[in-house]
Amino acid sequence: MSRVRGRDTGLETRVRSELHRRGLRFRKHVKELPGKPDIAFTKAKVAVFLDGDFWHGYGFSTWQDTVSPFWKAKIAKTIERDRRYNRQLQVIGWTVLRLWQHDIEKDFEASIKCITAAVNGKSTVSIDQAHRDDREEKTVVNRELVRLELQK
């Protein structure tokens, strides 16, 4: 596990490079914010987390029985910590985007549009609507964020 990178992964670097190429300016791994977001747009108050599928438990309920108790507890703790950071950031007025690794790899352009739309203050829809709403100016956000907002 010591060789697993927690920051500046290839995926993070790729996303940041594209955002910078499009003229967006941001800070990375801001220590003063809960969860140290991978990318933080301080003026727009948008925190972006690029979550690895395994480490952050994508679809965890379907595969949790295939891992040892150690990993089960570790990933469950990570999921709860992510939720806590989401709440803490929302309380202080930040928009939280959590993008899954597989979503970014599957449709990089939609993921970038999701981030840019949030920074530009557009309305929110689910990430599944990225292609359908491509012509409309809507923010595409992670399904979990939409669920969190609906639970309020």
N, CA, C and O of each residue as an XYZ file, in Angstrom:
608
protein
N       0.816     -1.199      0.000
C       0.000      0.000      0.000
C       0.853      1.253      0.000
O       0.378      2.322     -0.385
N       2.097      1.145      0.422
C       2.939      2.338      0.493
C       3.235      2.913     -0.886
O       3.620      4.075     -1.007
N       3.056      2.108     -1.918
C       3.321      2.588     -3.277
C       2.090      3.164     -3.959
O       2.184      3.679     -5.074
N       0.951      3.085     -3.312
C      -0.270      3.648     -3.874
C      -0.245      5.152     -3.653
O      -0.123      5.633     -2.527
N      -0.363      5.878     -4.748
C      -0.306      7.339     -4.663
C      -1.647      7.887     -4.202
O      -2.699      7.495     -4.708
N      -1.598      8.783     -3.251
C      -2.819      9.402     -2.754
C      -3.102     10.746     -3.382
O      -4.205     11.276     -3.252
N      -2.114     11.303     -4.064
C      -2.283     12.601     -4.695
C      -1.428     12.654     -5.952
O      -0.476     11.892     -6.118
N      -1.797     13.572     -6.825
C      -1.093     13.752     -8.096
C      -1.014     12.459     -8.907
O       0.016     12.151     -9.508
N      -2.097     11.722     -8.914
C      -2.166     10.509     -9.730
C      -2.221     10.915    -11.202
O      -2.419     12.086    -11.527
N      -2.045      9.946    -12.075
C      -2.115     10.221    -13.510
C      -3.452     10.820    -13.904
O      -3.519     11.729    -14.732
N      -4.517     10.302    -13.305
C      -5.861     10.805    -13.608
C      -6.020     12.252    -13.137
O      -6.565     13.082    -13.864
N      -5.553     12.554    -11.941
C      -5.619     13.926    -11.421
C      -4.842     14.876    -12.325
O      -5.327     15.954    -12.669
N      -3.647     14.475    -12.703
C      -2.807     15.318    -13.546
C      -3.479     15.577    -14.888
O      -3.447     16.696    -15.399
N      -4.082     14.550    -15.453
C      -4.766     14.687    -16.740
C      -5.938     15.656    -16.639
O      -6.108     16.520    -17.499
N      -6.743     15.515    -15.595
C      -7.901     16.400    -15.401
C      -7.431     17.833    -15.164
O      -7.948     18.765    -15.780
N      -6.465     18.011    -14.287
C      -5.968     19.367    -14.002
C      -5.373     20.019    -15.238
O      -5.576     21.212    -15.466
N      -4.648     19.261    -16.033
C      -4.053     19.814    -17.252
C      -5.127     20.303    -18.206
O      -4.993     21.373    -18.800
N      -6.186     19.532    -18.357
C      -7.267     19.927    -19.265
C      -8.000     21.155    -18.739
O      -8.331     22.054    -19.512
N      -8.256     21.203    -17.443
C      -8.920     22.374    -16.865
C      -8.052     23.619    -17.038
O      -8.562     24.692    -17.360
N      -6.771     23.483    -16.830
C      -5.850     24.611    -16.993
C      -5.800     25.043    -18.462
O      -5.773     26.237    -18.763
N      -5.787     24.071    -19.367
C      -5.783     24.375    -20.798
C      -7.013     25.181    -21.202
O      -6.956     26.009    -22.111
N      -8.127     24.927    -20.512
C      -9.373     25.644    -20.800
C      -9.469     26.987    -20.073
O     -10.496     27.662    -20.131
N      -8.408     27.356    -19.402
C      -8.358     28.675    -18.784
C      -8.865     28.743    -17.357
O      -8.978     29.834    -16.798
N      -9.171     27.609    -16.756
C      -9.638     27.606    -15.371
C      -8.439     27.574    -14.428
O      -7.470     26.852    -14.662
N      -8.517     28.359    -13.372
C      -7.442     28.401    -12.389
C      -7.973     27.891    -11.060
O      -9.107     28.186    -10.682
N      -7.170     27.144    -10.368
C      -7.607     26.438     -9.170
C      -6.431     26.190     -8.257
O      -5.280     26.445     -8.611
N      -6.739     25.688     -7.075
C      -5.721     25.224     -6.132
C      -5.885     23.725     -5.998
O      -6.970     23.191     -6.226
N      -4.823     23.054     -5.633
C      -4.919     21.609     -5.451
C      -4.580     21.223     -4.016
O      -3.694     21.801     -3.387
N      -5.312     20.225     -3.516
C      -5.084     19.676     -2.175
C      -5.034     20.761     -1.099
O      -4.048     20.880     -0.372
N      -6.096     21.542     -1.007
C      -6.154     22.672     -0.075
C      -6.317     22.144      1.346
O      -7.358     21.585      1.691
N      -5.307     22.319      2.149
C      -5.289     21.777      3.507
C      -6.338     22.408      4.410
O      -6.806     21.776      5.357
N      -6.709     23.646      4.125
C      -7.659     24.355      4.986
C      -9.100     23.888      4.797
O      -9.962     24.224      5.609
N      -9.379     23.121      3.744
C     -10.740     22.640      3.492
C     -10.894     21.202      3.963
O      -9.952     20.414      3.882
N     -12.085     20.858      4.455
C     -12.319     19.474      4.872
C     -12.079     18.500      3.715
O     -12.598     18.692      2.616
N     -11.300     17.471      3.969
C     -11.049     16.445      2.973
C      -9.939     16.760      1.997
O      -9.600     15.914      1.170
N      -9.357     17.953      2.063
C      -8.302     18.373      1.135
C      -8.677     18.022     -0.313
O      -8.090     17.112     -0.897
N      -9.642     18.732     -0.889
C     -10.104     18.402     -2.250
C      -8.951     18.308     -3.244
O      -7.962     19.034     -3.140
N      -9.095     17.397     -4.210
C      -8.077     17.249     -5.243
C      -7.926     18.543     -6.035
O      -6.818     18.942     -6.394
N      -9.061     19.194     -6.303
C      -9.074     20.466     -7.030
C     -10.062     21.382     -6.322
O     -11.179     20.968     -6.011
N      -9.664     22.613     -6.069
C     -10.555     23.566     -5.403
C     -10.565     24.890     -6.172
O      -9.524     25.504     -6.404
N     -11.762     25.304     -6.556
C     -11.960     26.591     -7.200
C     -12.454     27.530     -6.103
O     -13.644     27.554     -5.787
N     -11.543     28.295     -5.532
C     -11.873     29.059     -4.333
C     -12.870     30.184     -4.594
O     -13.730     30.442     -3.751
N     -12.779     30.852     -5.729
C     -13.727     31.939     -6.011
C     -15.134     31.414     -6.230
O     -16.103     32.016     -5.767
N     -15.254     30.291     -6.934
C     -16.565     29.705     -7.216
C     -17.051     28.815     -6.071
O     -18.209     28.400     -6.052
N     -16.161     28.524     -5.119
C     -16.455     27.634     -4.000
C     -16.924     26.263     -4.491
O     -17.984     25.773     -4.102
N     -16.105     25.659     -5.356
C     -16.370     24.322     -5.882
C     -15.195     23.427     -5.505
O     -14.049     23.720     -5.847
N     -15.484     22.337     -4.801
C     -14.471     21.361     -4.405
C     -14.666     20.100     -5.243
O     -15.767     19.553     -5.306
N     -13.598     19.646     -5.882
C     -13.666     18.474     -6.757
C     -12.811     17.363     -6.175
O     -11.636     17.559     -5.861
N     -13.421     16.194     -6.037
C     -12.714     14.998     -5.590
C     -12.753     13.994     -6.738
O     -13.818     13.735     -7.298
N     -11.614     13.434     -7.087
C     -11.525     12.402     -8.113
C     -11.292     11.091     -7.375
O     -10.171     10.784     -6.969
N     -12.366     10.322     -7.206
C     -12.326      9.149     -6.336
C     -12.029      7.865     -7.098
O     -12.668      7.562     -8.105
N     -11.047      7.116     -6.600
C     -10.740      5.800     -7.154
C     -11.854      4.824     -6.809
O     -12.367      4.834     -5.690
N     -12.224      3.992     -7.754
C     -13.350      3.077     -7.572
C     -13.164      2.140     -6.384
O     -14.085      1.978     -5.583
N     -12.006      1.527     -6.255
C     -11.783      0.591     -5.156
C     -11.661      1.321     -3.829
O     -12.366      0.991     -2.875
N     -10.787      2.298     -3.755
C     -10.473      2.949     -2.492
C     -11.658      3.685     -1.890
O     -11.767      3.784     -0.668
N     -12.544      4.201     -2.728
C     -13.699      4.948     -2.219
C     -14.982      4.126     -2.288
O     -16.061      4.644     -1.998
N     -14.881      2.854     -2.669
C     -15.983      1.909     -2.542
C     -17.108      2.038     -3.556
O     -18.279      1.978     -3.180
N     -16.782      2.215     -4.838
C     -17.842      2.273     -5.842
C     -18.596      0.936     -5.861
O     -17.980     -0.118     -6.023
N     -19.904      0.974     -5.701
C     -20.728     -0.236     -5.688
C     -20.338     -1.205     -4.589
O     -20.445     -2.419     -4.757
N     -19.889     -0.673     -3.471
C     -19.330     -1.482     -2.391
C     -20.286     -2.553     -1.887
O     -19.859     -3.656     -1.547
N     -21.562     -2.238     -1.836
C     -22.529     -3.215     -1.315
C     -22.580     -4.484     -2.163
O     -22.969     -5.540     -1.664
N     -22.196     -4.397     -3.427
C     -22.244     -5.577     -4.291
C     -20.993     -6.442     -4.189
O     -21.040     -7.621     -4.541
N     -19.873     -5.890     -3.718
C     -18.655     -6.685     -3.652
C     -17.984     -6.709     -2.280
O     -16.885     -7.248     -2.144
N     -18.616     -6.143     -1.275
C     -17.979     -6.088      0.045
C     -17.714     -7.460      0.647
O     -16.798     -7.608      1.457
N     -18.490     -8.458      0.270
C     -18.295     -9.794      0.821
C     -17.116    -10.540      0.187
O     -16.757    -11.630      0.630
N     -16.518     -9.949     -0.850
C     -15.389    -10.605     -1.517
C     -14.040    -10.177     -0.960
O     -13.006    -10.682     -1.397
N     -14.033     -9.258     -0.004
C     -12.769     -8.780      0.562
C     -12.676     -9.177      2.033
O     -13.675     -9.510      2.670
N     -11.471     -9.134      2.546
C     -11.241     -9.506      3.941
C     -11.888     -8.474      4.868
O     -12.183     -7.355      4.448
N     -12.105     -8.854      6.124
C     -12.678     -7.914      7.092
C     -11.875     -6.615      7.212
O     -12.448     -5.549      7.435
N     -10.561     -6.702      7.065
C      -9.718     -5.509      7.123
C     -10.135     -4.510      6.051
O     -10.373     -3.338      6.346
N     -10.223     -4.978      4.794
C     -10.587     -4.082      3.688
C     -12.025     -3.624      3.781
O     -12.352     -2.490      3.431
N     -12.875     -4.505      4.250
C     -14.288     -4.145      4.410
C     -14.415     -2.954      5.367
O     -15.122     -1.991      5.072
N     -13.737     -3.022      6.496
C     -13.786     -1.944      7.485
C     -13.114     -0.674      6.942
O     -13.623      0.432      7.122
N     -11.974     -0.847      6.283
C     -11.233      0.303      5.766
C     -12.042      1.068      4.718
O     -12.106      2.297      4.763
N     -12.652      0.360      3.785
C     -13.418      1.018      2.722
C     -14.704      1.620      3.278
O     -15.104      2.707      2.863
N     -15.352      0.932      4.207
C     -16.561      1.485      4.834
C     -16.233      2.783      5.569
O     -17.014      3.734      5.542
N     -15.086      2.815      6.218
C     -14.656      4.026      6.921
C     -14.388      5.165      5.926
O     -14.714      6.322      6.193
N     -13.801      4.828      4.800
C     -13.545      5.839      3.767
C     -14.844      6.406      3.218
O     -14.952      7.614      3.007
N     -15.824      5.555      2.986
C     -17.119      6.006      2.473
C     -17.770      6.969      3.470
O     -18.289      8.015      3.079
N     -17.740      6.620      4.735
C     -18.323      7.485      5.763
C     -17.560      8.808      5.872
O     -18.174      9.865      6.022
N     -16.249      8.758      5.797
C     -15.440      9.973      5.847
C     -15.751     10.886      4.660
O     -15.844     12.103      4.821
N     -15.914     10.304      3.468
C     -16.287     11.092      2.282
C     -17.618     11.806      2.502
O     -17.758     12.980      2.156
N     -18.580     11.114      3.067
C     -19.889     11.724      3.343
C     -19.766     12.859      4.355
O     -20.395     13.907      4.211
N     -18.951     12.636      5.375
C     -18.743     13.670      6.393
C     -18.106     14.920      5.771
O     -18.531     16.040      6.054
N     -17.100     14.729      4.936
C     -16.466     15.875      4.266
C     -17.438     16.591      3.344
O     -17.420     17.820      3.263
N     -18.289     15.841      2.647
C     -19.308     16.467      1.791
C     -20.188     17.401      2.618
O     -20.419     18.551      2.245
N     -20.674     16.889      3.744
C     -21.544     17.697      4.610
C     -20.818     18.932      5.132
O     -21.368     20.034      5.116
N     -19.579     18.747      5.595
C     -18.821     19.871      6.141
C     -18.597     20.953      5.086
O     -18.716     22.142      5.383
N     -18.279     20.555      3.879
C     -18.072     21.535      2.812
C     -19.372     22.244      2.439
O     -19.379     23.452      2.203
N     -20.462     21.496      2.388
C     -21.749     22.104      2.041
C     -22.189     23.101      3.103
O     -22.765     24.139      2.777
N     -21.926     22.799      4.368
C     -22.296     23.700      5.456
C     -21.584     25.051      5.321
O     -22.155     26.088      5.657
N     -20.352     25.042      4.836
C     -19.620     26.301      4.685
C     -19.807     26.914      3.293
O     -19.075     27.825      2.905
N     -20.797     26.401      2.545
C     -21.189     27.033      1.286
C     -20.492     26.559      0.027
O     -20.546     27.239     -0.998
N     -19.844     25.414      0.081
C     -19.147     24.896     -1.092
C     -20.012     23.899     -1.849
O     -20.812     23.179     -1.252
N     -19.845     23.861     -3.162
C     -20.433     22.822     -4.011
C     -19.411     21.700     -4.082
O     -18.229     21.945     -4.325
N     -19.861     20.476     -3.870
C     -18.959     19.322     -3.854
C     -19.218     18.453     -5.071
O     -20.349     18.034     -5.315
N     -18.173     18.186     -5.828
C     -18.256     17.267     -6.960
C     -17.388     16.064     -6.656
O     -16.198     16.205     -6.374
N     -17.977     14.888     -6.714
C     -17.209     13.654     -6.551
C     -17.365     12.870     -7.838
O     -18.453     12.398     -8.169
N     -16.275     12.742     -8.552
C     -16.284     12.029     -9.821
C     -15.562     10.699     -9.653
O     -14.449     10.646     -9.130
N     -16.204      9.629    -10.101
C     -15.612      8.307    -10.000
C     -14.571      8.113    -11.091
O     -14.706      8.629    -12.200
N     -13.551      7.374    -10.761
C     -12.473      7.060    -11.690
C     -13.023      6.476    -12.994
O     -12.626      6.906    -14.076
N     -13.924      5.510    -12.902
C     -14.430      4.862    -14.119
C     -15.250      5.825    -14.976
O     -15.246      5.711    -16.201
N     -15.956      6.774    -14.347
C     -16.715      7.765    -15.119
C     -15.777      8.692    -15.884
O     -16.039      9.035    -17.037
N     -14.694      9.093    -15.247
C     -13.722      9.980    -15.906
C     -13.057      9.248    -17.061
O     -12.896      9.805    -18.147
N     -12.672      8.005    -16.825
C     -12.004      7.237    -17.874
C     -12.954      6.917    -19.026
O     -12.547      6.904    -20.188
N     -14.220      6.659    -18.698
C     -15.209      6.321    -19.722
C     -15.551      7.526    -20.595
O     -15.632      7.404    -21.817
N     -15.747      8.666    -19.984
C     -16.120      9.866    -20.731
C     -15.419     11.084    -20.140
O     -15.990     11.825    -19.340
N     -14.201     11.265    -20.543
C     -13.364     12.337    -20.019
C     -13.986     13.704    -20.296
O     -13.999     14.570    -19.421
N     -14.491     13.896    -21.486
C     -15.059     15.184    -21.876
C     -16.273     15.547    -21.013
O     -16.406     16.697    -20.594
N     -17.151     14.588    -20.746
C     -18.320     14.851    -19.897
C     -17.895     15.215    -18.482
O     -18.521     16.057    -17.838
N     -16.837     14.585    -18.001
C     -16.331     14.886    -16.657
C     -15.788     16.314    -16.591
O     -16.022     17.029    -15.617
N     -15.073     16.715    -17.618
C     -14.546     18.076    -17.667
C     -15.692     19.080    -17.759
O     -15.657     20.126    -17.110
N     -16.694     18.769    -18.554
C     -17.867     19.653    -18.669
C     -18.602     19.759    -17.347
O     -19.120     20.822    -17.003
N     -18.650     18.671    -16.611
C     -19.265     18.666    -15.289
C     -18.585     19.682    -14.391
O     -19.248     20.476    -13.724
N     -17.272     19.656    -14.377
C     -16.508     20.556    -13.520
C     -16.659     22.002    -13.989
O     -16.915     22.893    -13.179
N     -16.503     22.237    -15.283
C     -16.578     23.609    -15.778
C     -17.963     24.204    -15.574
O     -18.090     25.389    -15.266
N     -18.993     23.397    -15.741
C     -20.349     23.900    -15.519
C     -20.570     24.267    -14.057
O     -21.204     25.281    -13.765
N     -20.060     23.466    -13.146
C     -20.196     23.775    -11.720
C     -19.462     25.068    -11.374
O     -19.961     25.892    -10.608
N     -18.289     25.231    -11.940
C     -17.510     26.450    -11.680
C     -18.239     27.674    -12.230
O     -18.181     28.756    -11.646
N     -18.918     27.496    -13.347
C     -19.660     28.599    -13.963
C     -21.042     28.798    -13.351
O     -21.797     29.663    -13.796
N     -21.381     28.003    -12.331
C     -22.619     28.199    -11.581
C     -23.878     27.751    -12.275
O     -24.931     28.360    -12.086
N     -23.804     26.695    -13.079
C     -24.996     26.195    -13.775
C     -25.796     25.274    -12.856
O     -25.312     24.868    -11.799
N     -27.021     24.948    -13.263
C     -27.875     24.068    -12.459
C     -27.345     22.637    -12.491
O     -26.520     22.305    -13.342
N     -27.809     21.784    -11.571
C     -27.280     20.432    -11.468
C     -28.233     19.388    -12.017
O     -29.448     19.481    -11.842
N     -27.667     18.391    -12.684
C     -28.387     17.212    -13.167
C     -27.480     16.020    -12.922
O     -26.333     16.194    -12.512
N     -27.974     14.809    -13.168
C     -27.146     13.632    -12.921
C     -26.105     13.472    -14.023
O     -26.265     13.989    -15.129
N     -25.044     12.751    -13.703
C     -23.969     12.551    -14.670
C     -24.447     11.709    -15.853
O     -23.876     11.800    -16.940
N     -25.488     10.891    -15.657
C     -26.028     10.077    -16.744
C     -26.617     10.931    -17.856
O     -26.787     10.451    -18.976
N     -26.928     12.177    -17.567
C     -27.532     13.048    -18.573
C     -26.486     13.869    -19.319
O     -26.843     14.793    -20.050
N     -25.217     13.557    -19.152
C     -24.146     14.354    -19.764
C     -24.299     14.432    -21.280
O     -24.181     15.507    -21.868
N     -24.559     13.302    -21.901
C     -24.674     13.294    -23.350
C     -25.977     13.915    -23.811
O     -25.999     14.660    -24.791
N     -27.072     13.613    -23.110
C     -28.377     14.143    -23.516
C     -28.427     15.659    -23.367
O     -29.056     16.342    -24.176
N     -27.769     16.185    -22.341
C     -27.820     17.620    -22.071
C     -26.614     18.363    -22.630
O     -26.361     19.511    -22.264
N     -25.873     17.707    -23.519
C     -24.645     18.296    -24.041
C     -24.884     19.667    -24.664
O     -24.038     20.555    -24.551
N     -26.024     19.846    -25.317
C     -26.296     21.118    -25.975
C     -26.830     22.165    -25.009
O     -26.768     23.363    -25.285
N     -27.354     21.711    -23.876
C     -27.866     22.633    -22.873
C     -26.755     22.954    -21.884
O     -25.851     22.143    -21.683
N     -26.813     24.101    -21.278
C     -25.797     24.508    -20.314
C     -26.211     24.069    -18.910
O     -26.696     24.879    -18.120
N     -26.020     22.802    -18.605
C     -26.354     22.272    -17.285
C     -25.121     21.633    -16.682
O     -24.269     21.112    -17.401
N     -25.027     21.671    -15.383
C     -23.927     21.020    -14.681
C     -24.206     19.533    -14.594
O     -25.326     19.110    -14.310
N     -23.190     18.764    -14.837
C     -23.291     17.322    -14.706
C     -22.503     16.945    -13.461
O     -21.293     17.167    -13.406
N     -23.168     16.380    -12.464
C     -22.485     16.047    -11.216
C     -22.636     14.579    -10.901
O     -23.467     13.879    -11.480
N     -21.842     14.143    -10.002
C     -21.853     12.767     -9.567
C     -23.213     12.385     -8.994
O     -23.851     13.189     -8.314
N     -23.653     11.169     -9.264
C     -24.961     10.698     -8.789
C     -25.094     10.838     -7.277
O     -26.171     11.165     -6.778
N     -24.019     10.596     -6.552
C     -24.061     10.659     -5.099
C     -24.365     12.080     -4.620
O     -25.114     12.262     -3.660
N     -23.797     13.074     -5.272
C     -24.065     14.457     -4.895
C     -25.529     14.800     -5.102
O     -26.142     15.466     -4.268
N     -26.089     14.346     -6.212
C     -27.490     14.608     -6.477
C     -28.351     13.960     -5.391
O     -29.308     14.566     -4.908
N     -28.008     12.729     -5.012
C     -28.749     12.049     -3.956
C     -28.626     12.812     -2.637
O     -29.606     12.949     -1.905
N     -27.433     13.305     -2.337
C     -27.238     14.066     -1.088
C     -28.101     15.327     -1.079
O     -28.689     15.669     -0.053
N     -28.178     16.018     -2.217
C     -28.977     17.234     -2.280
C     -30.463     16.910     -2.156
O     -31.215     17.688     -1.570
N     -30.894     15.774     -2.700
C     -32.301     15.390     -2.616
C     -32.698     14.978     -1.195
O     -33.864     15.084     -0.815
N     -31.729     14.513     -0.420
C     -32.007     14.077      0.947
C     -32.183     15.237      1.904
O     -32.686     15.041      3.011
N     -31.783     16.446      1.513
C     -31.873     17.614      2.404
C     -33.300     17.932      2.760
O     -33.555     18.882      3.500
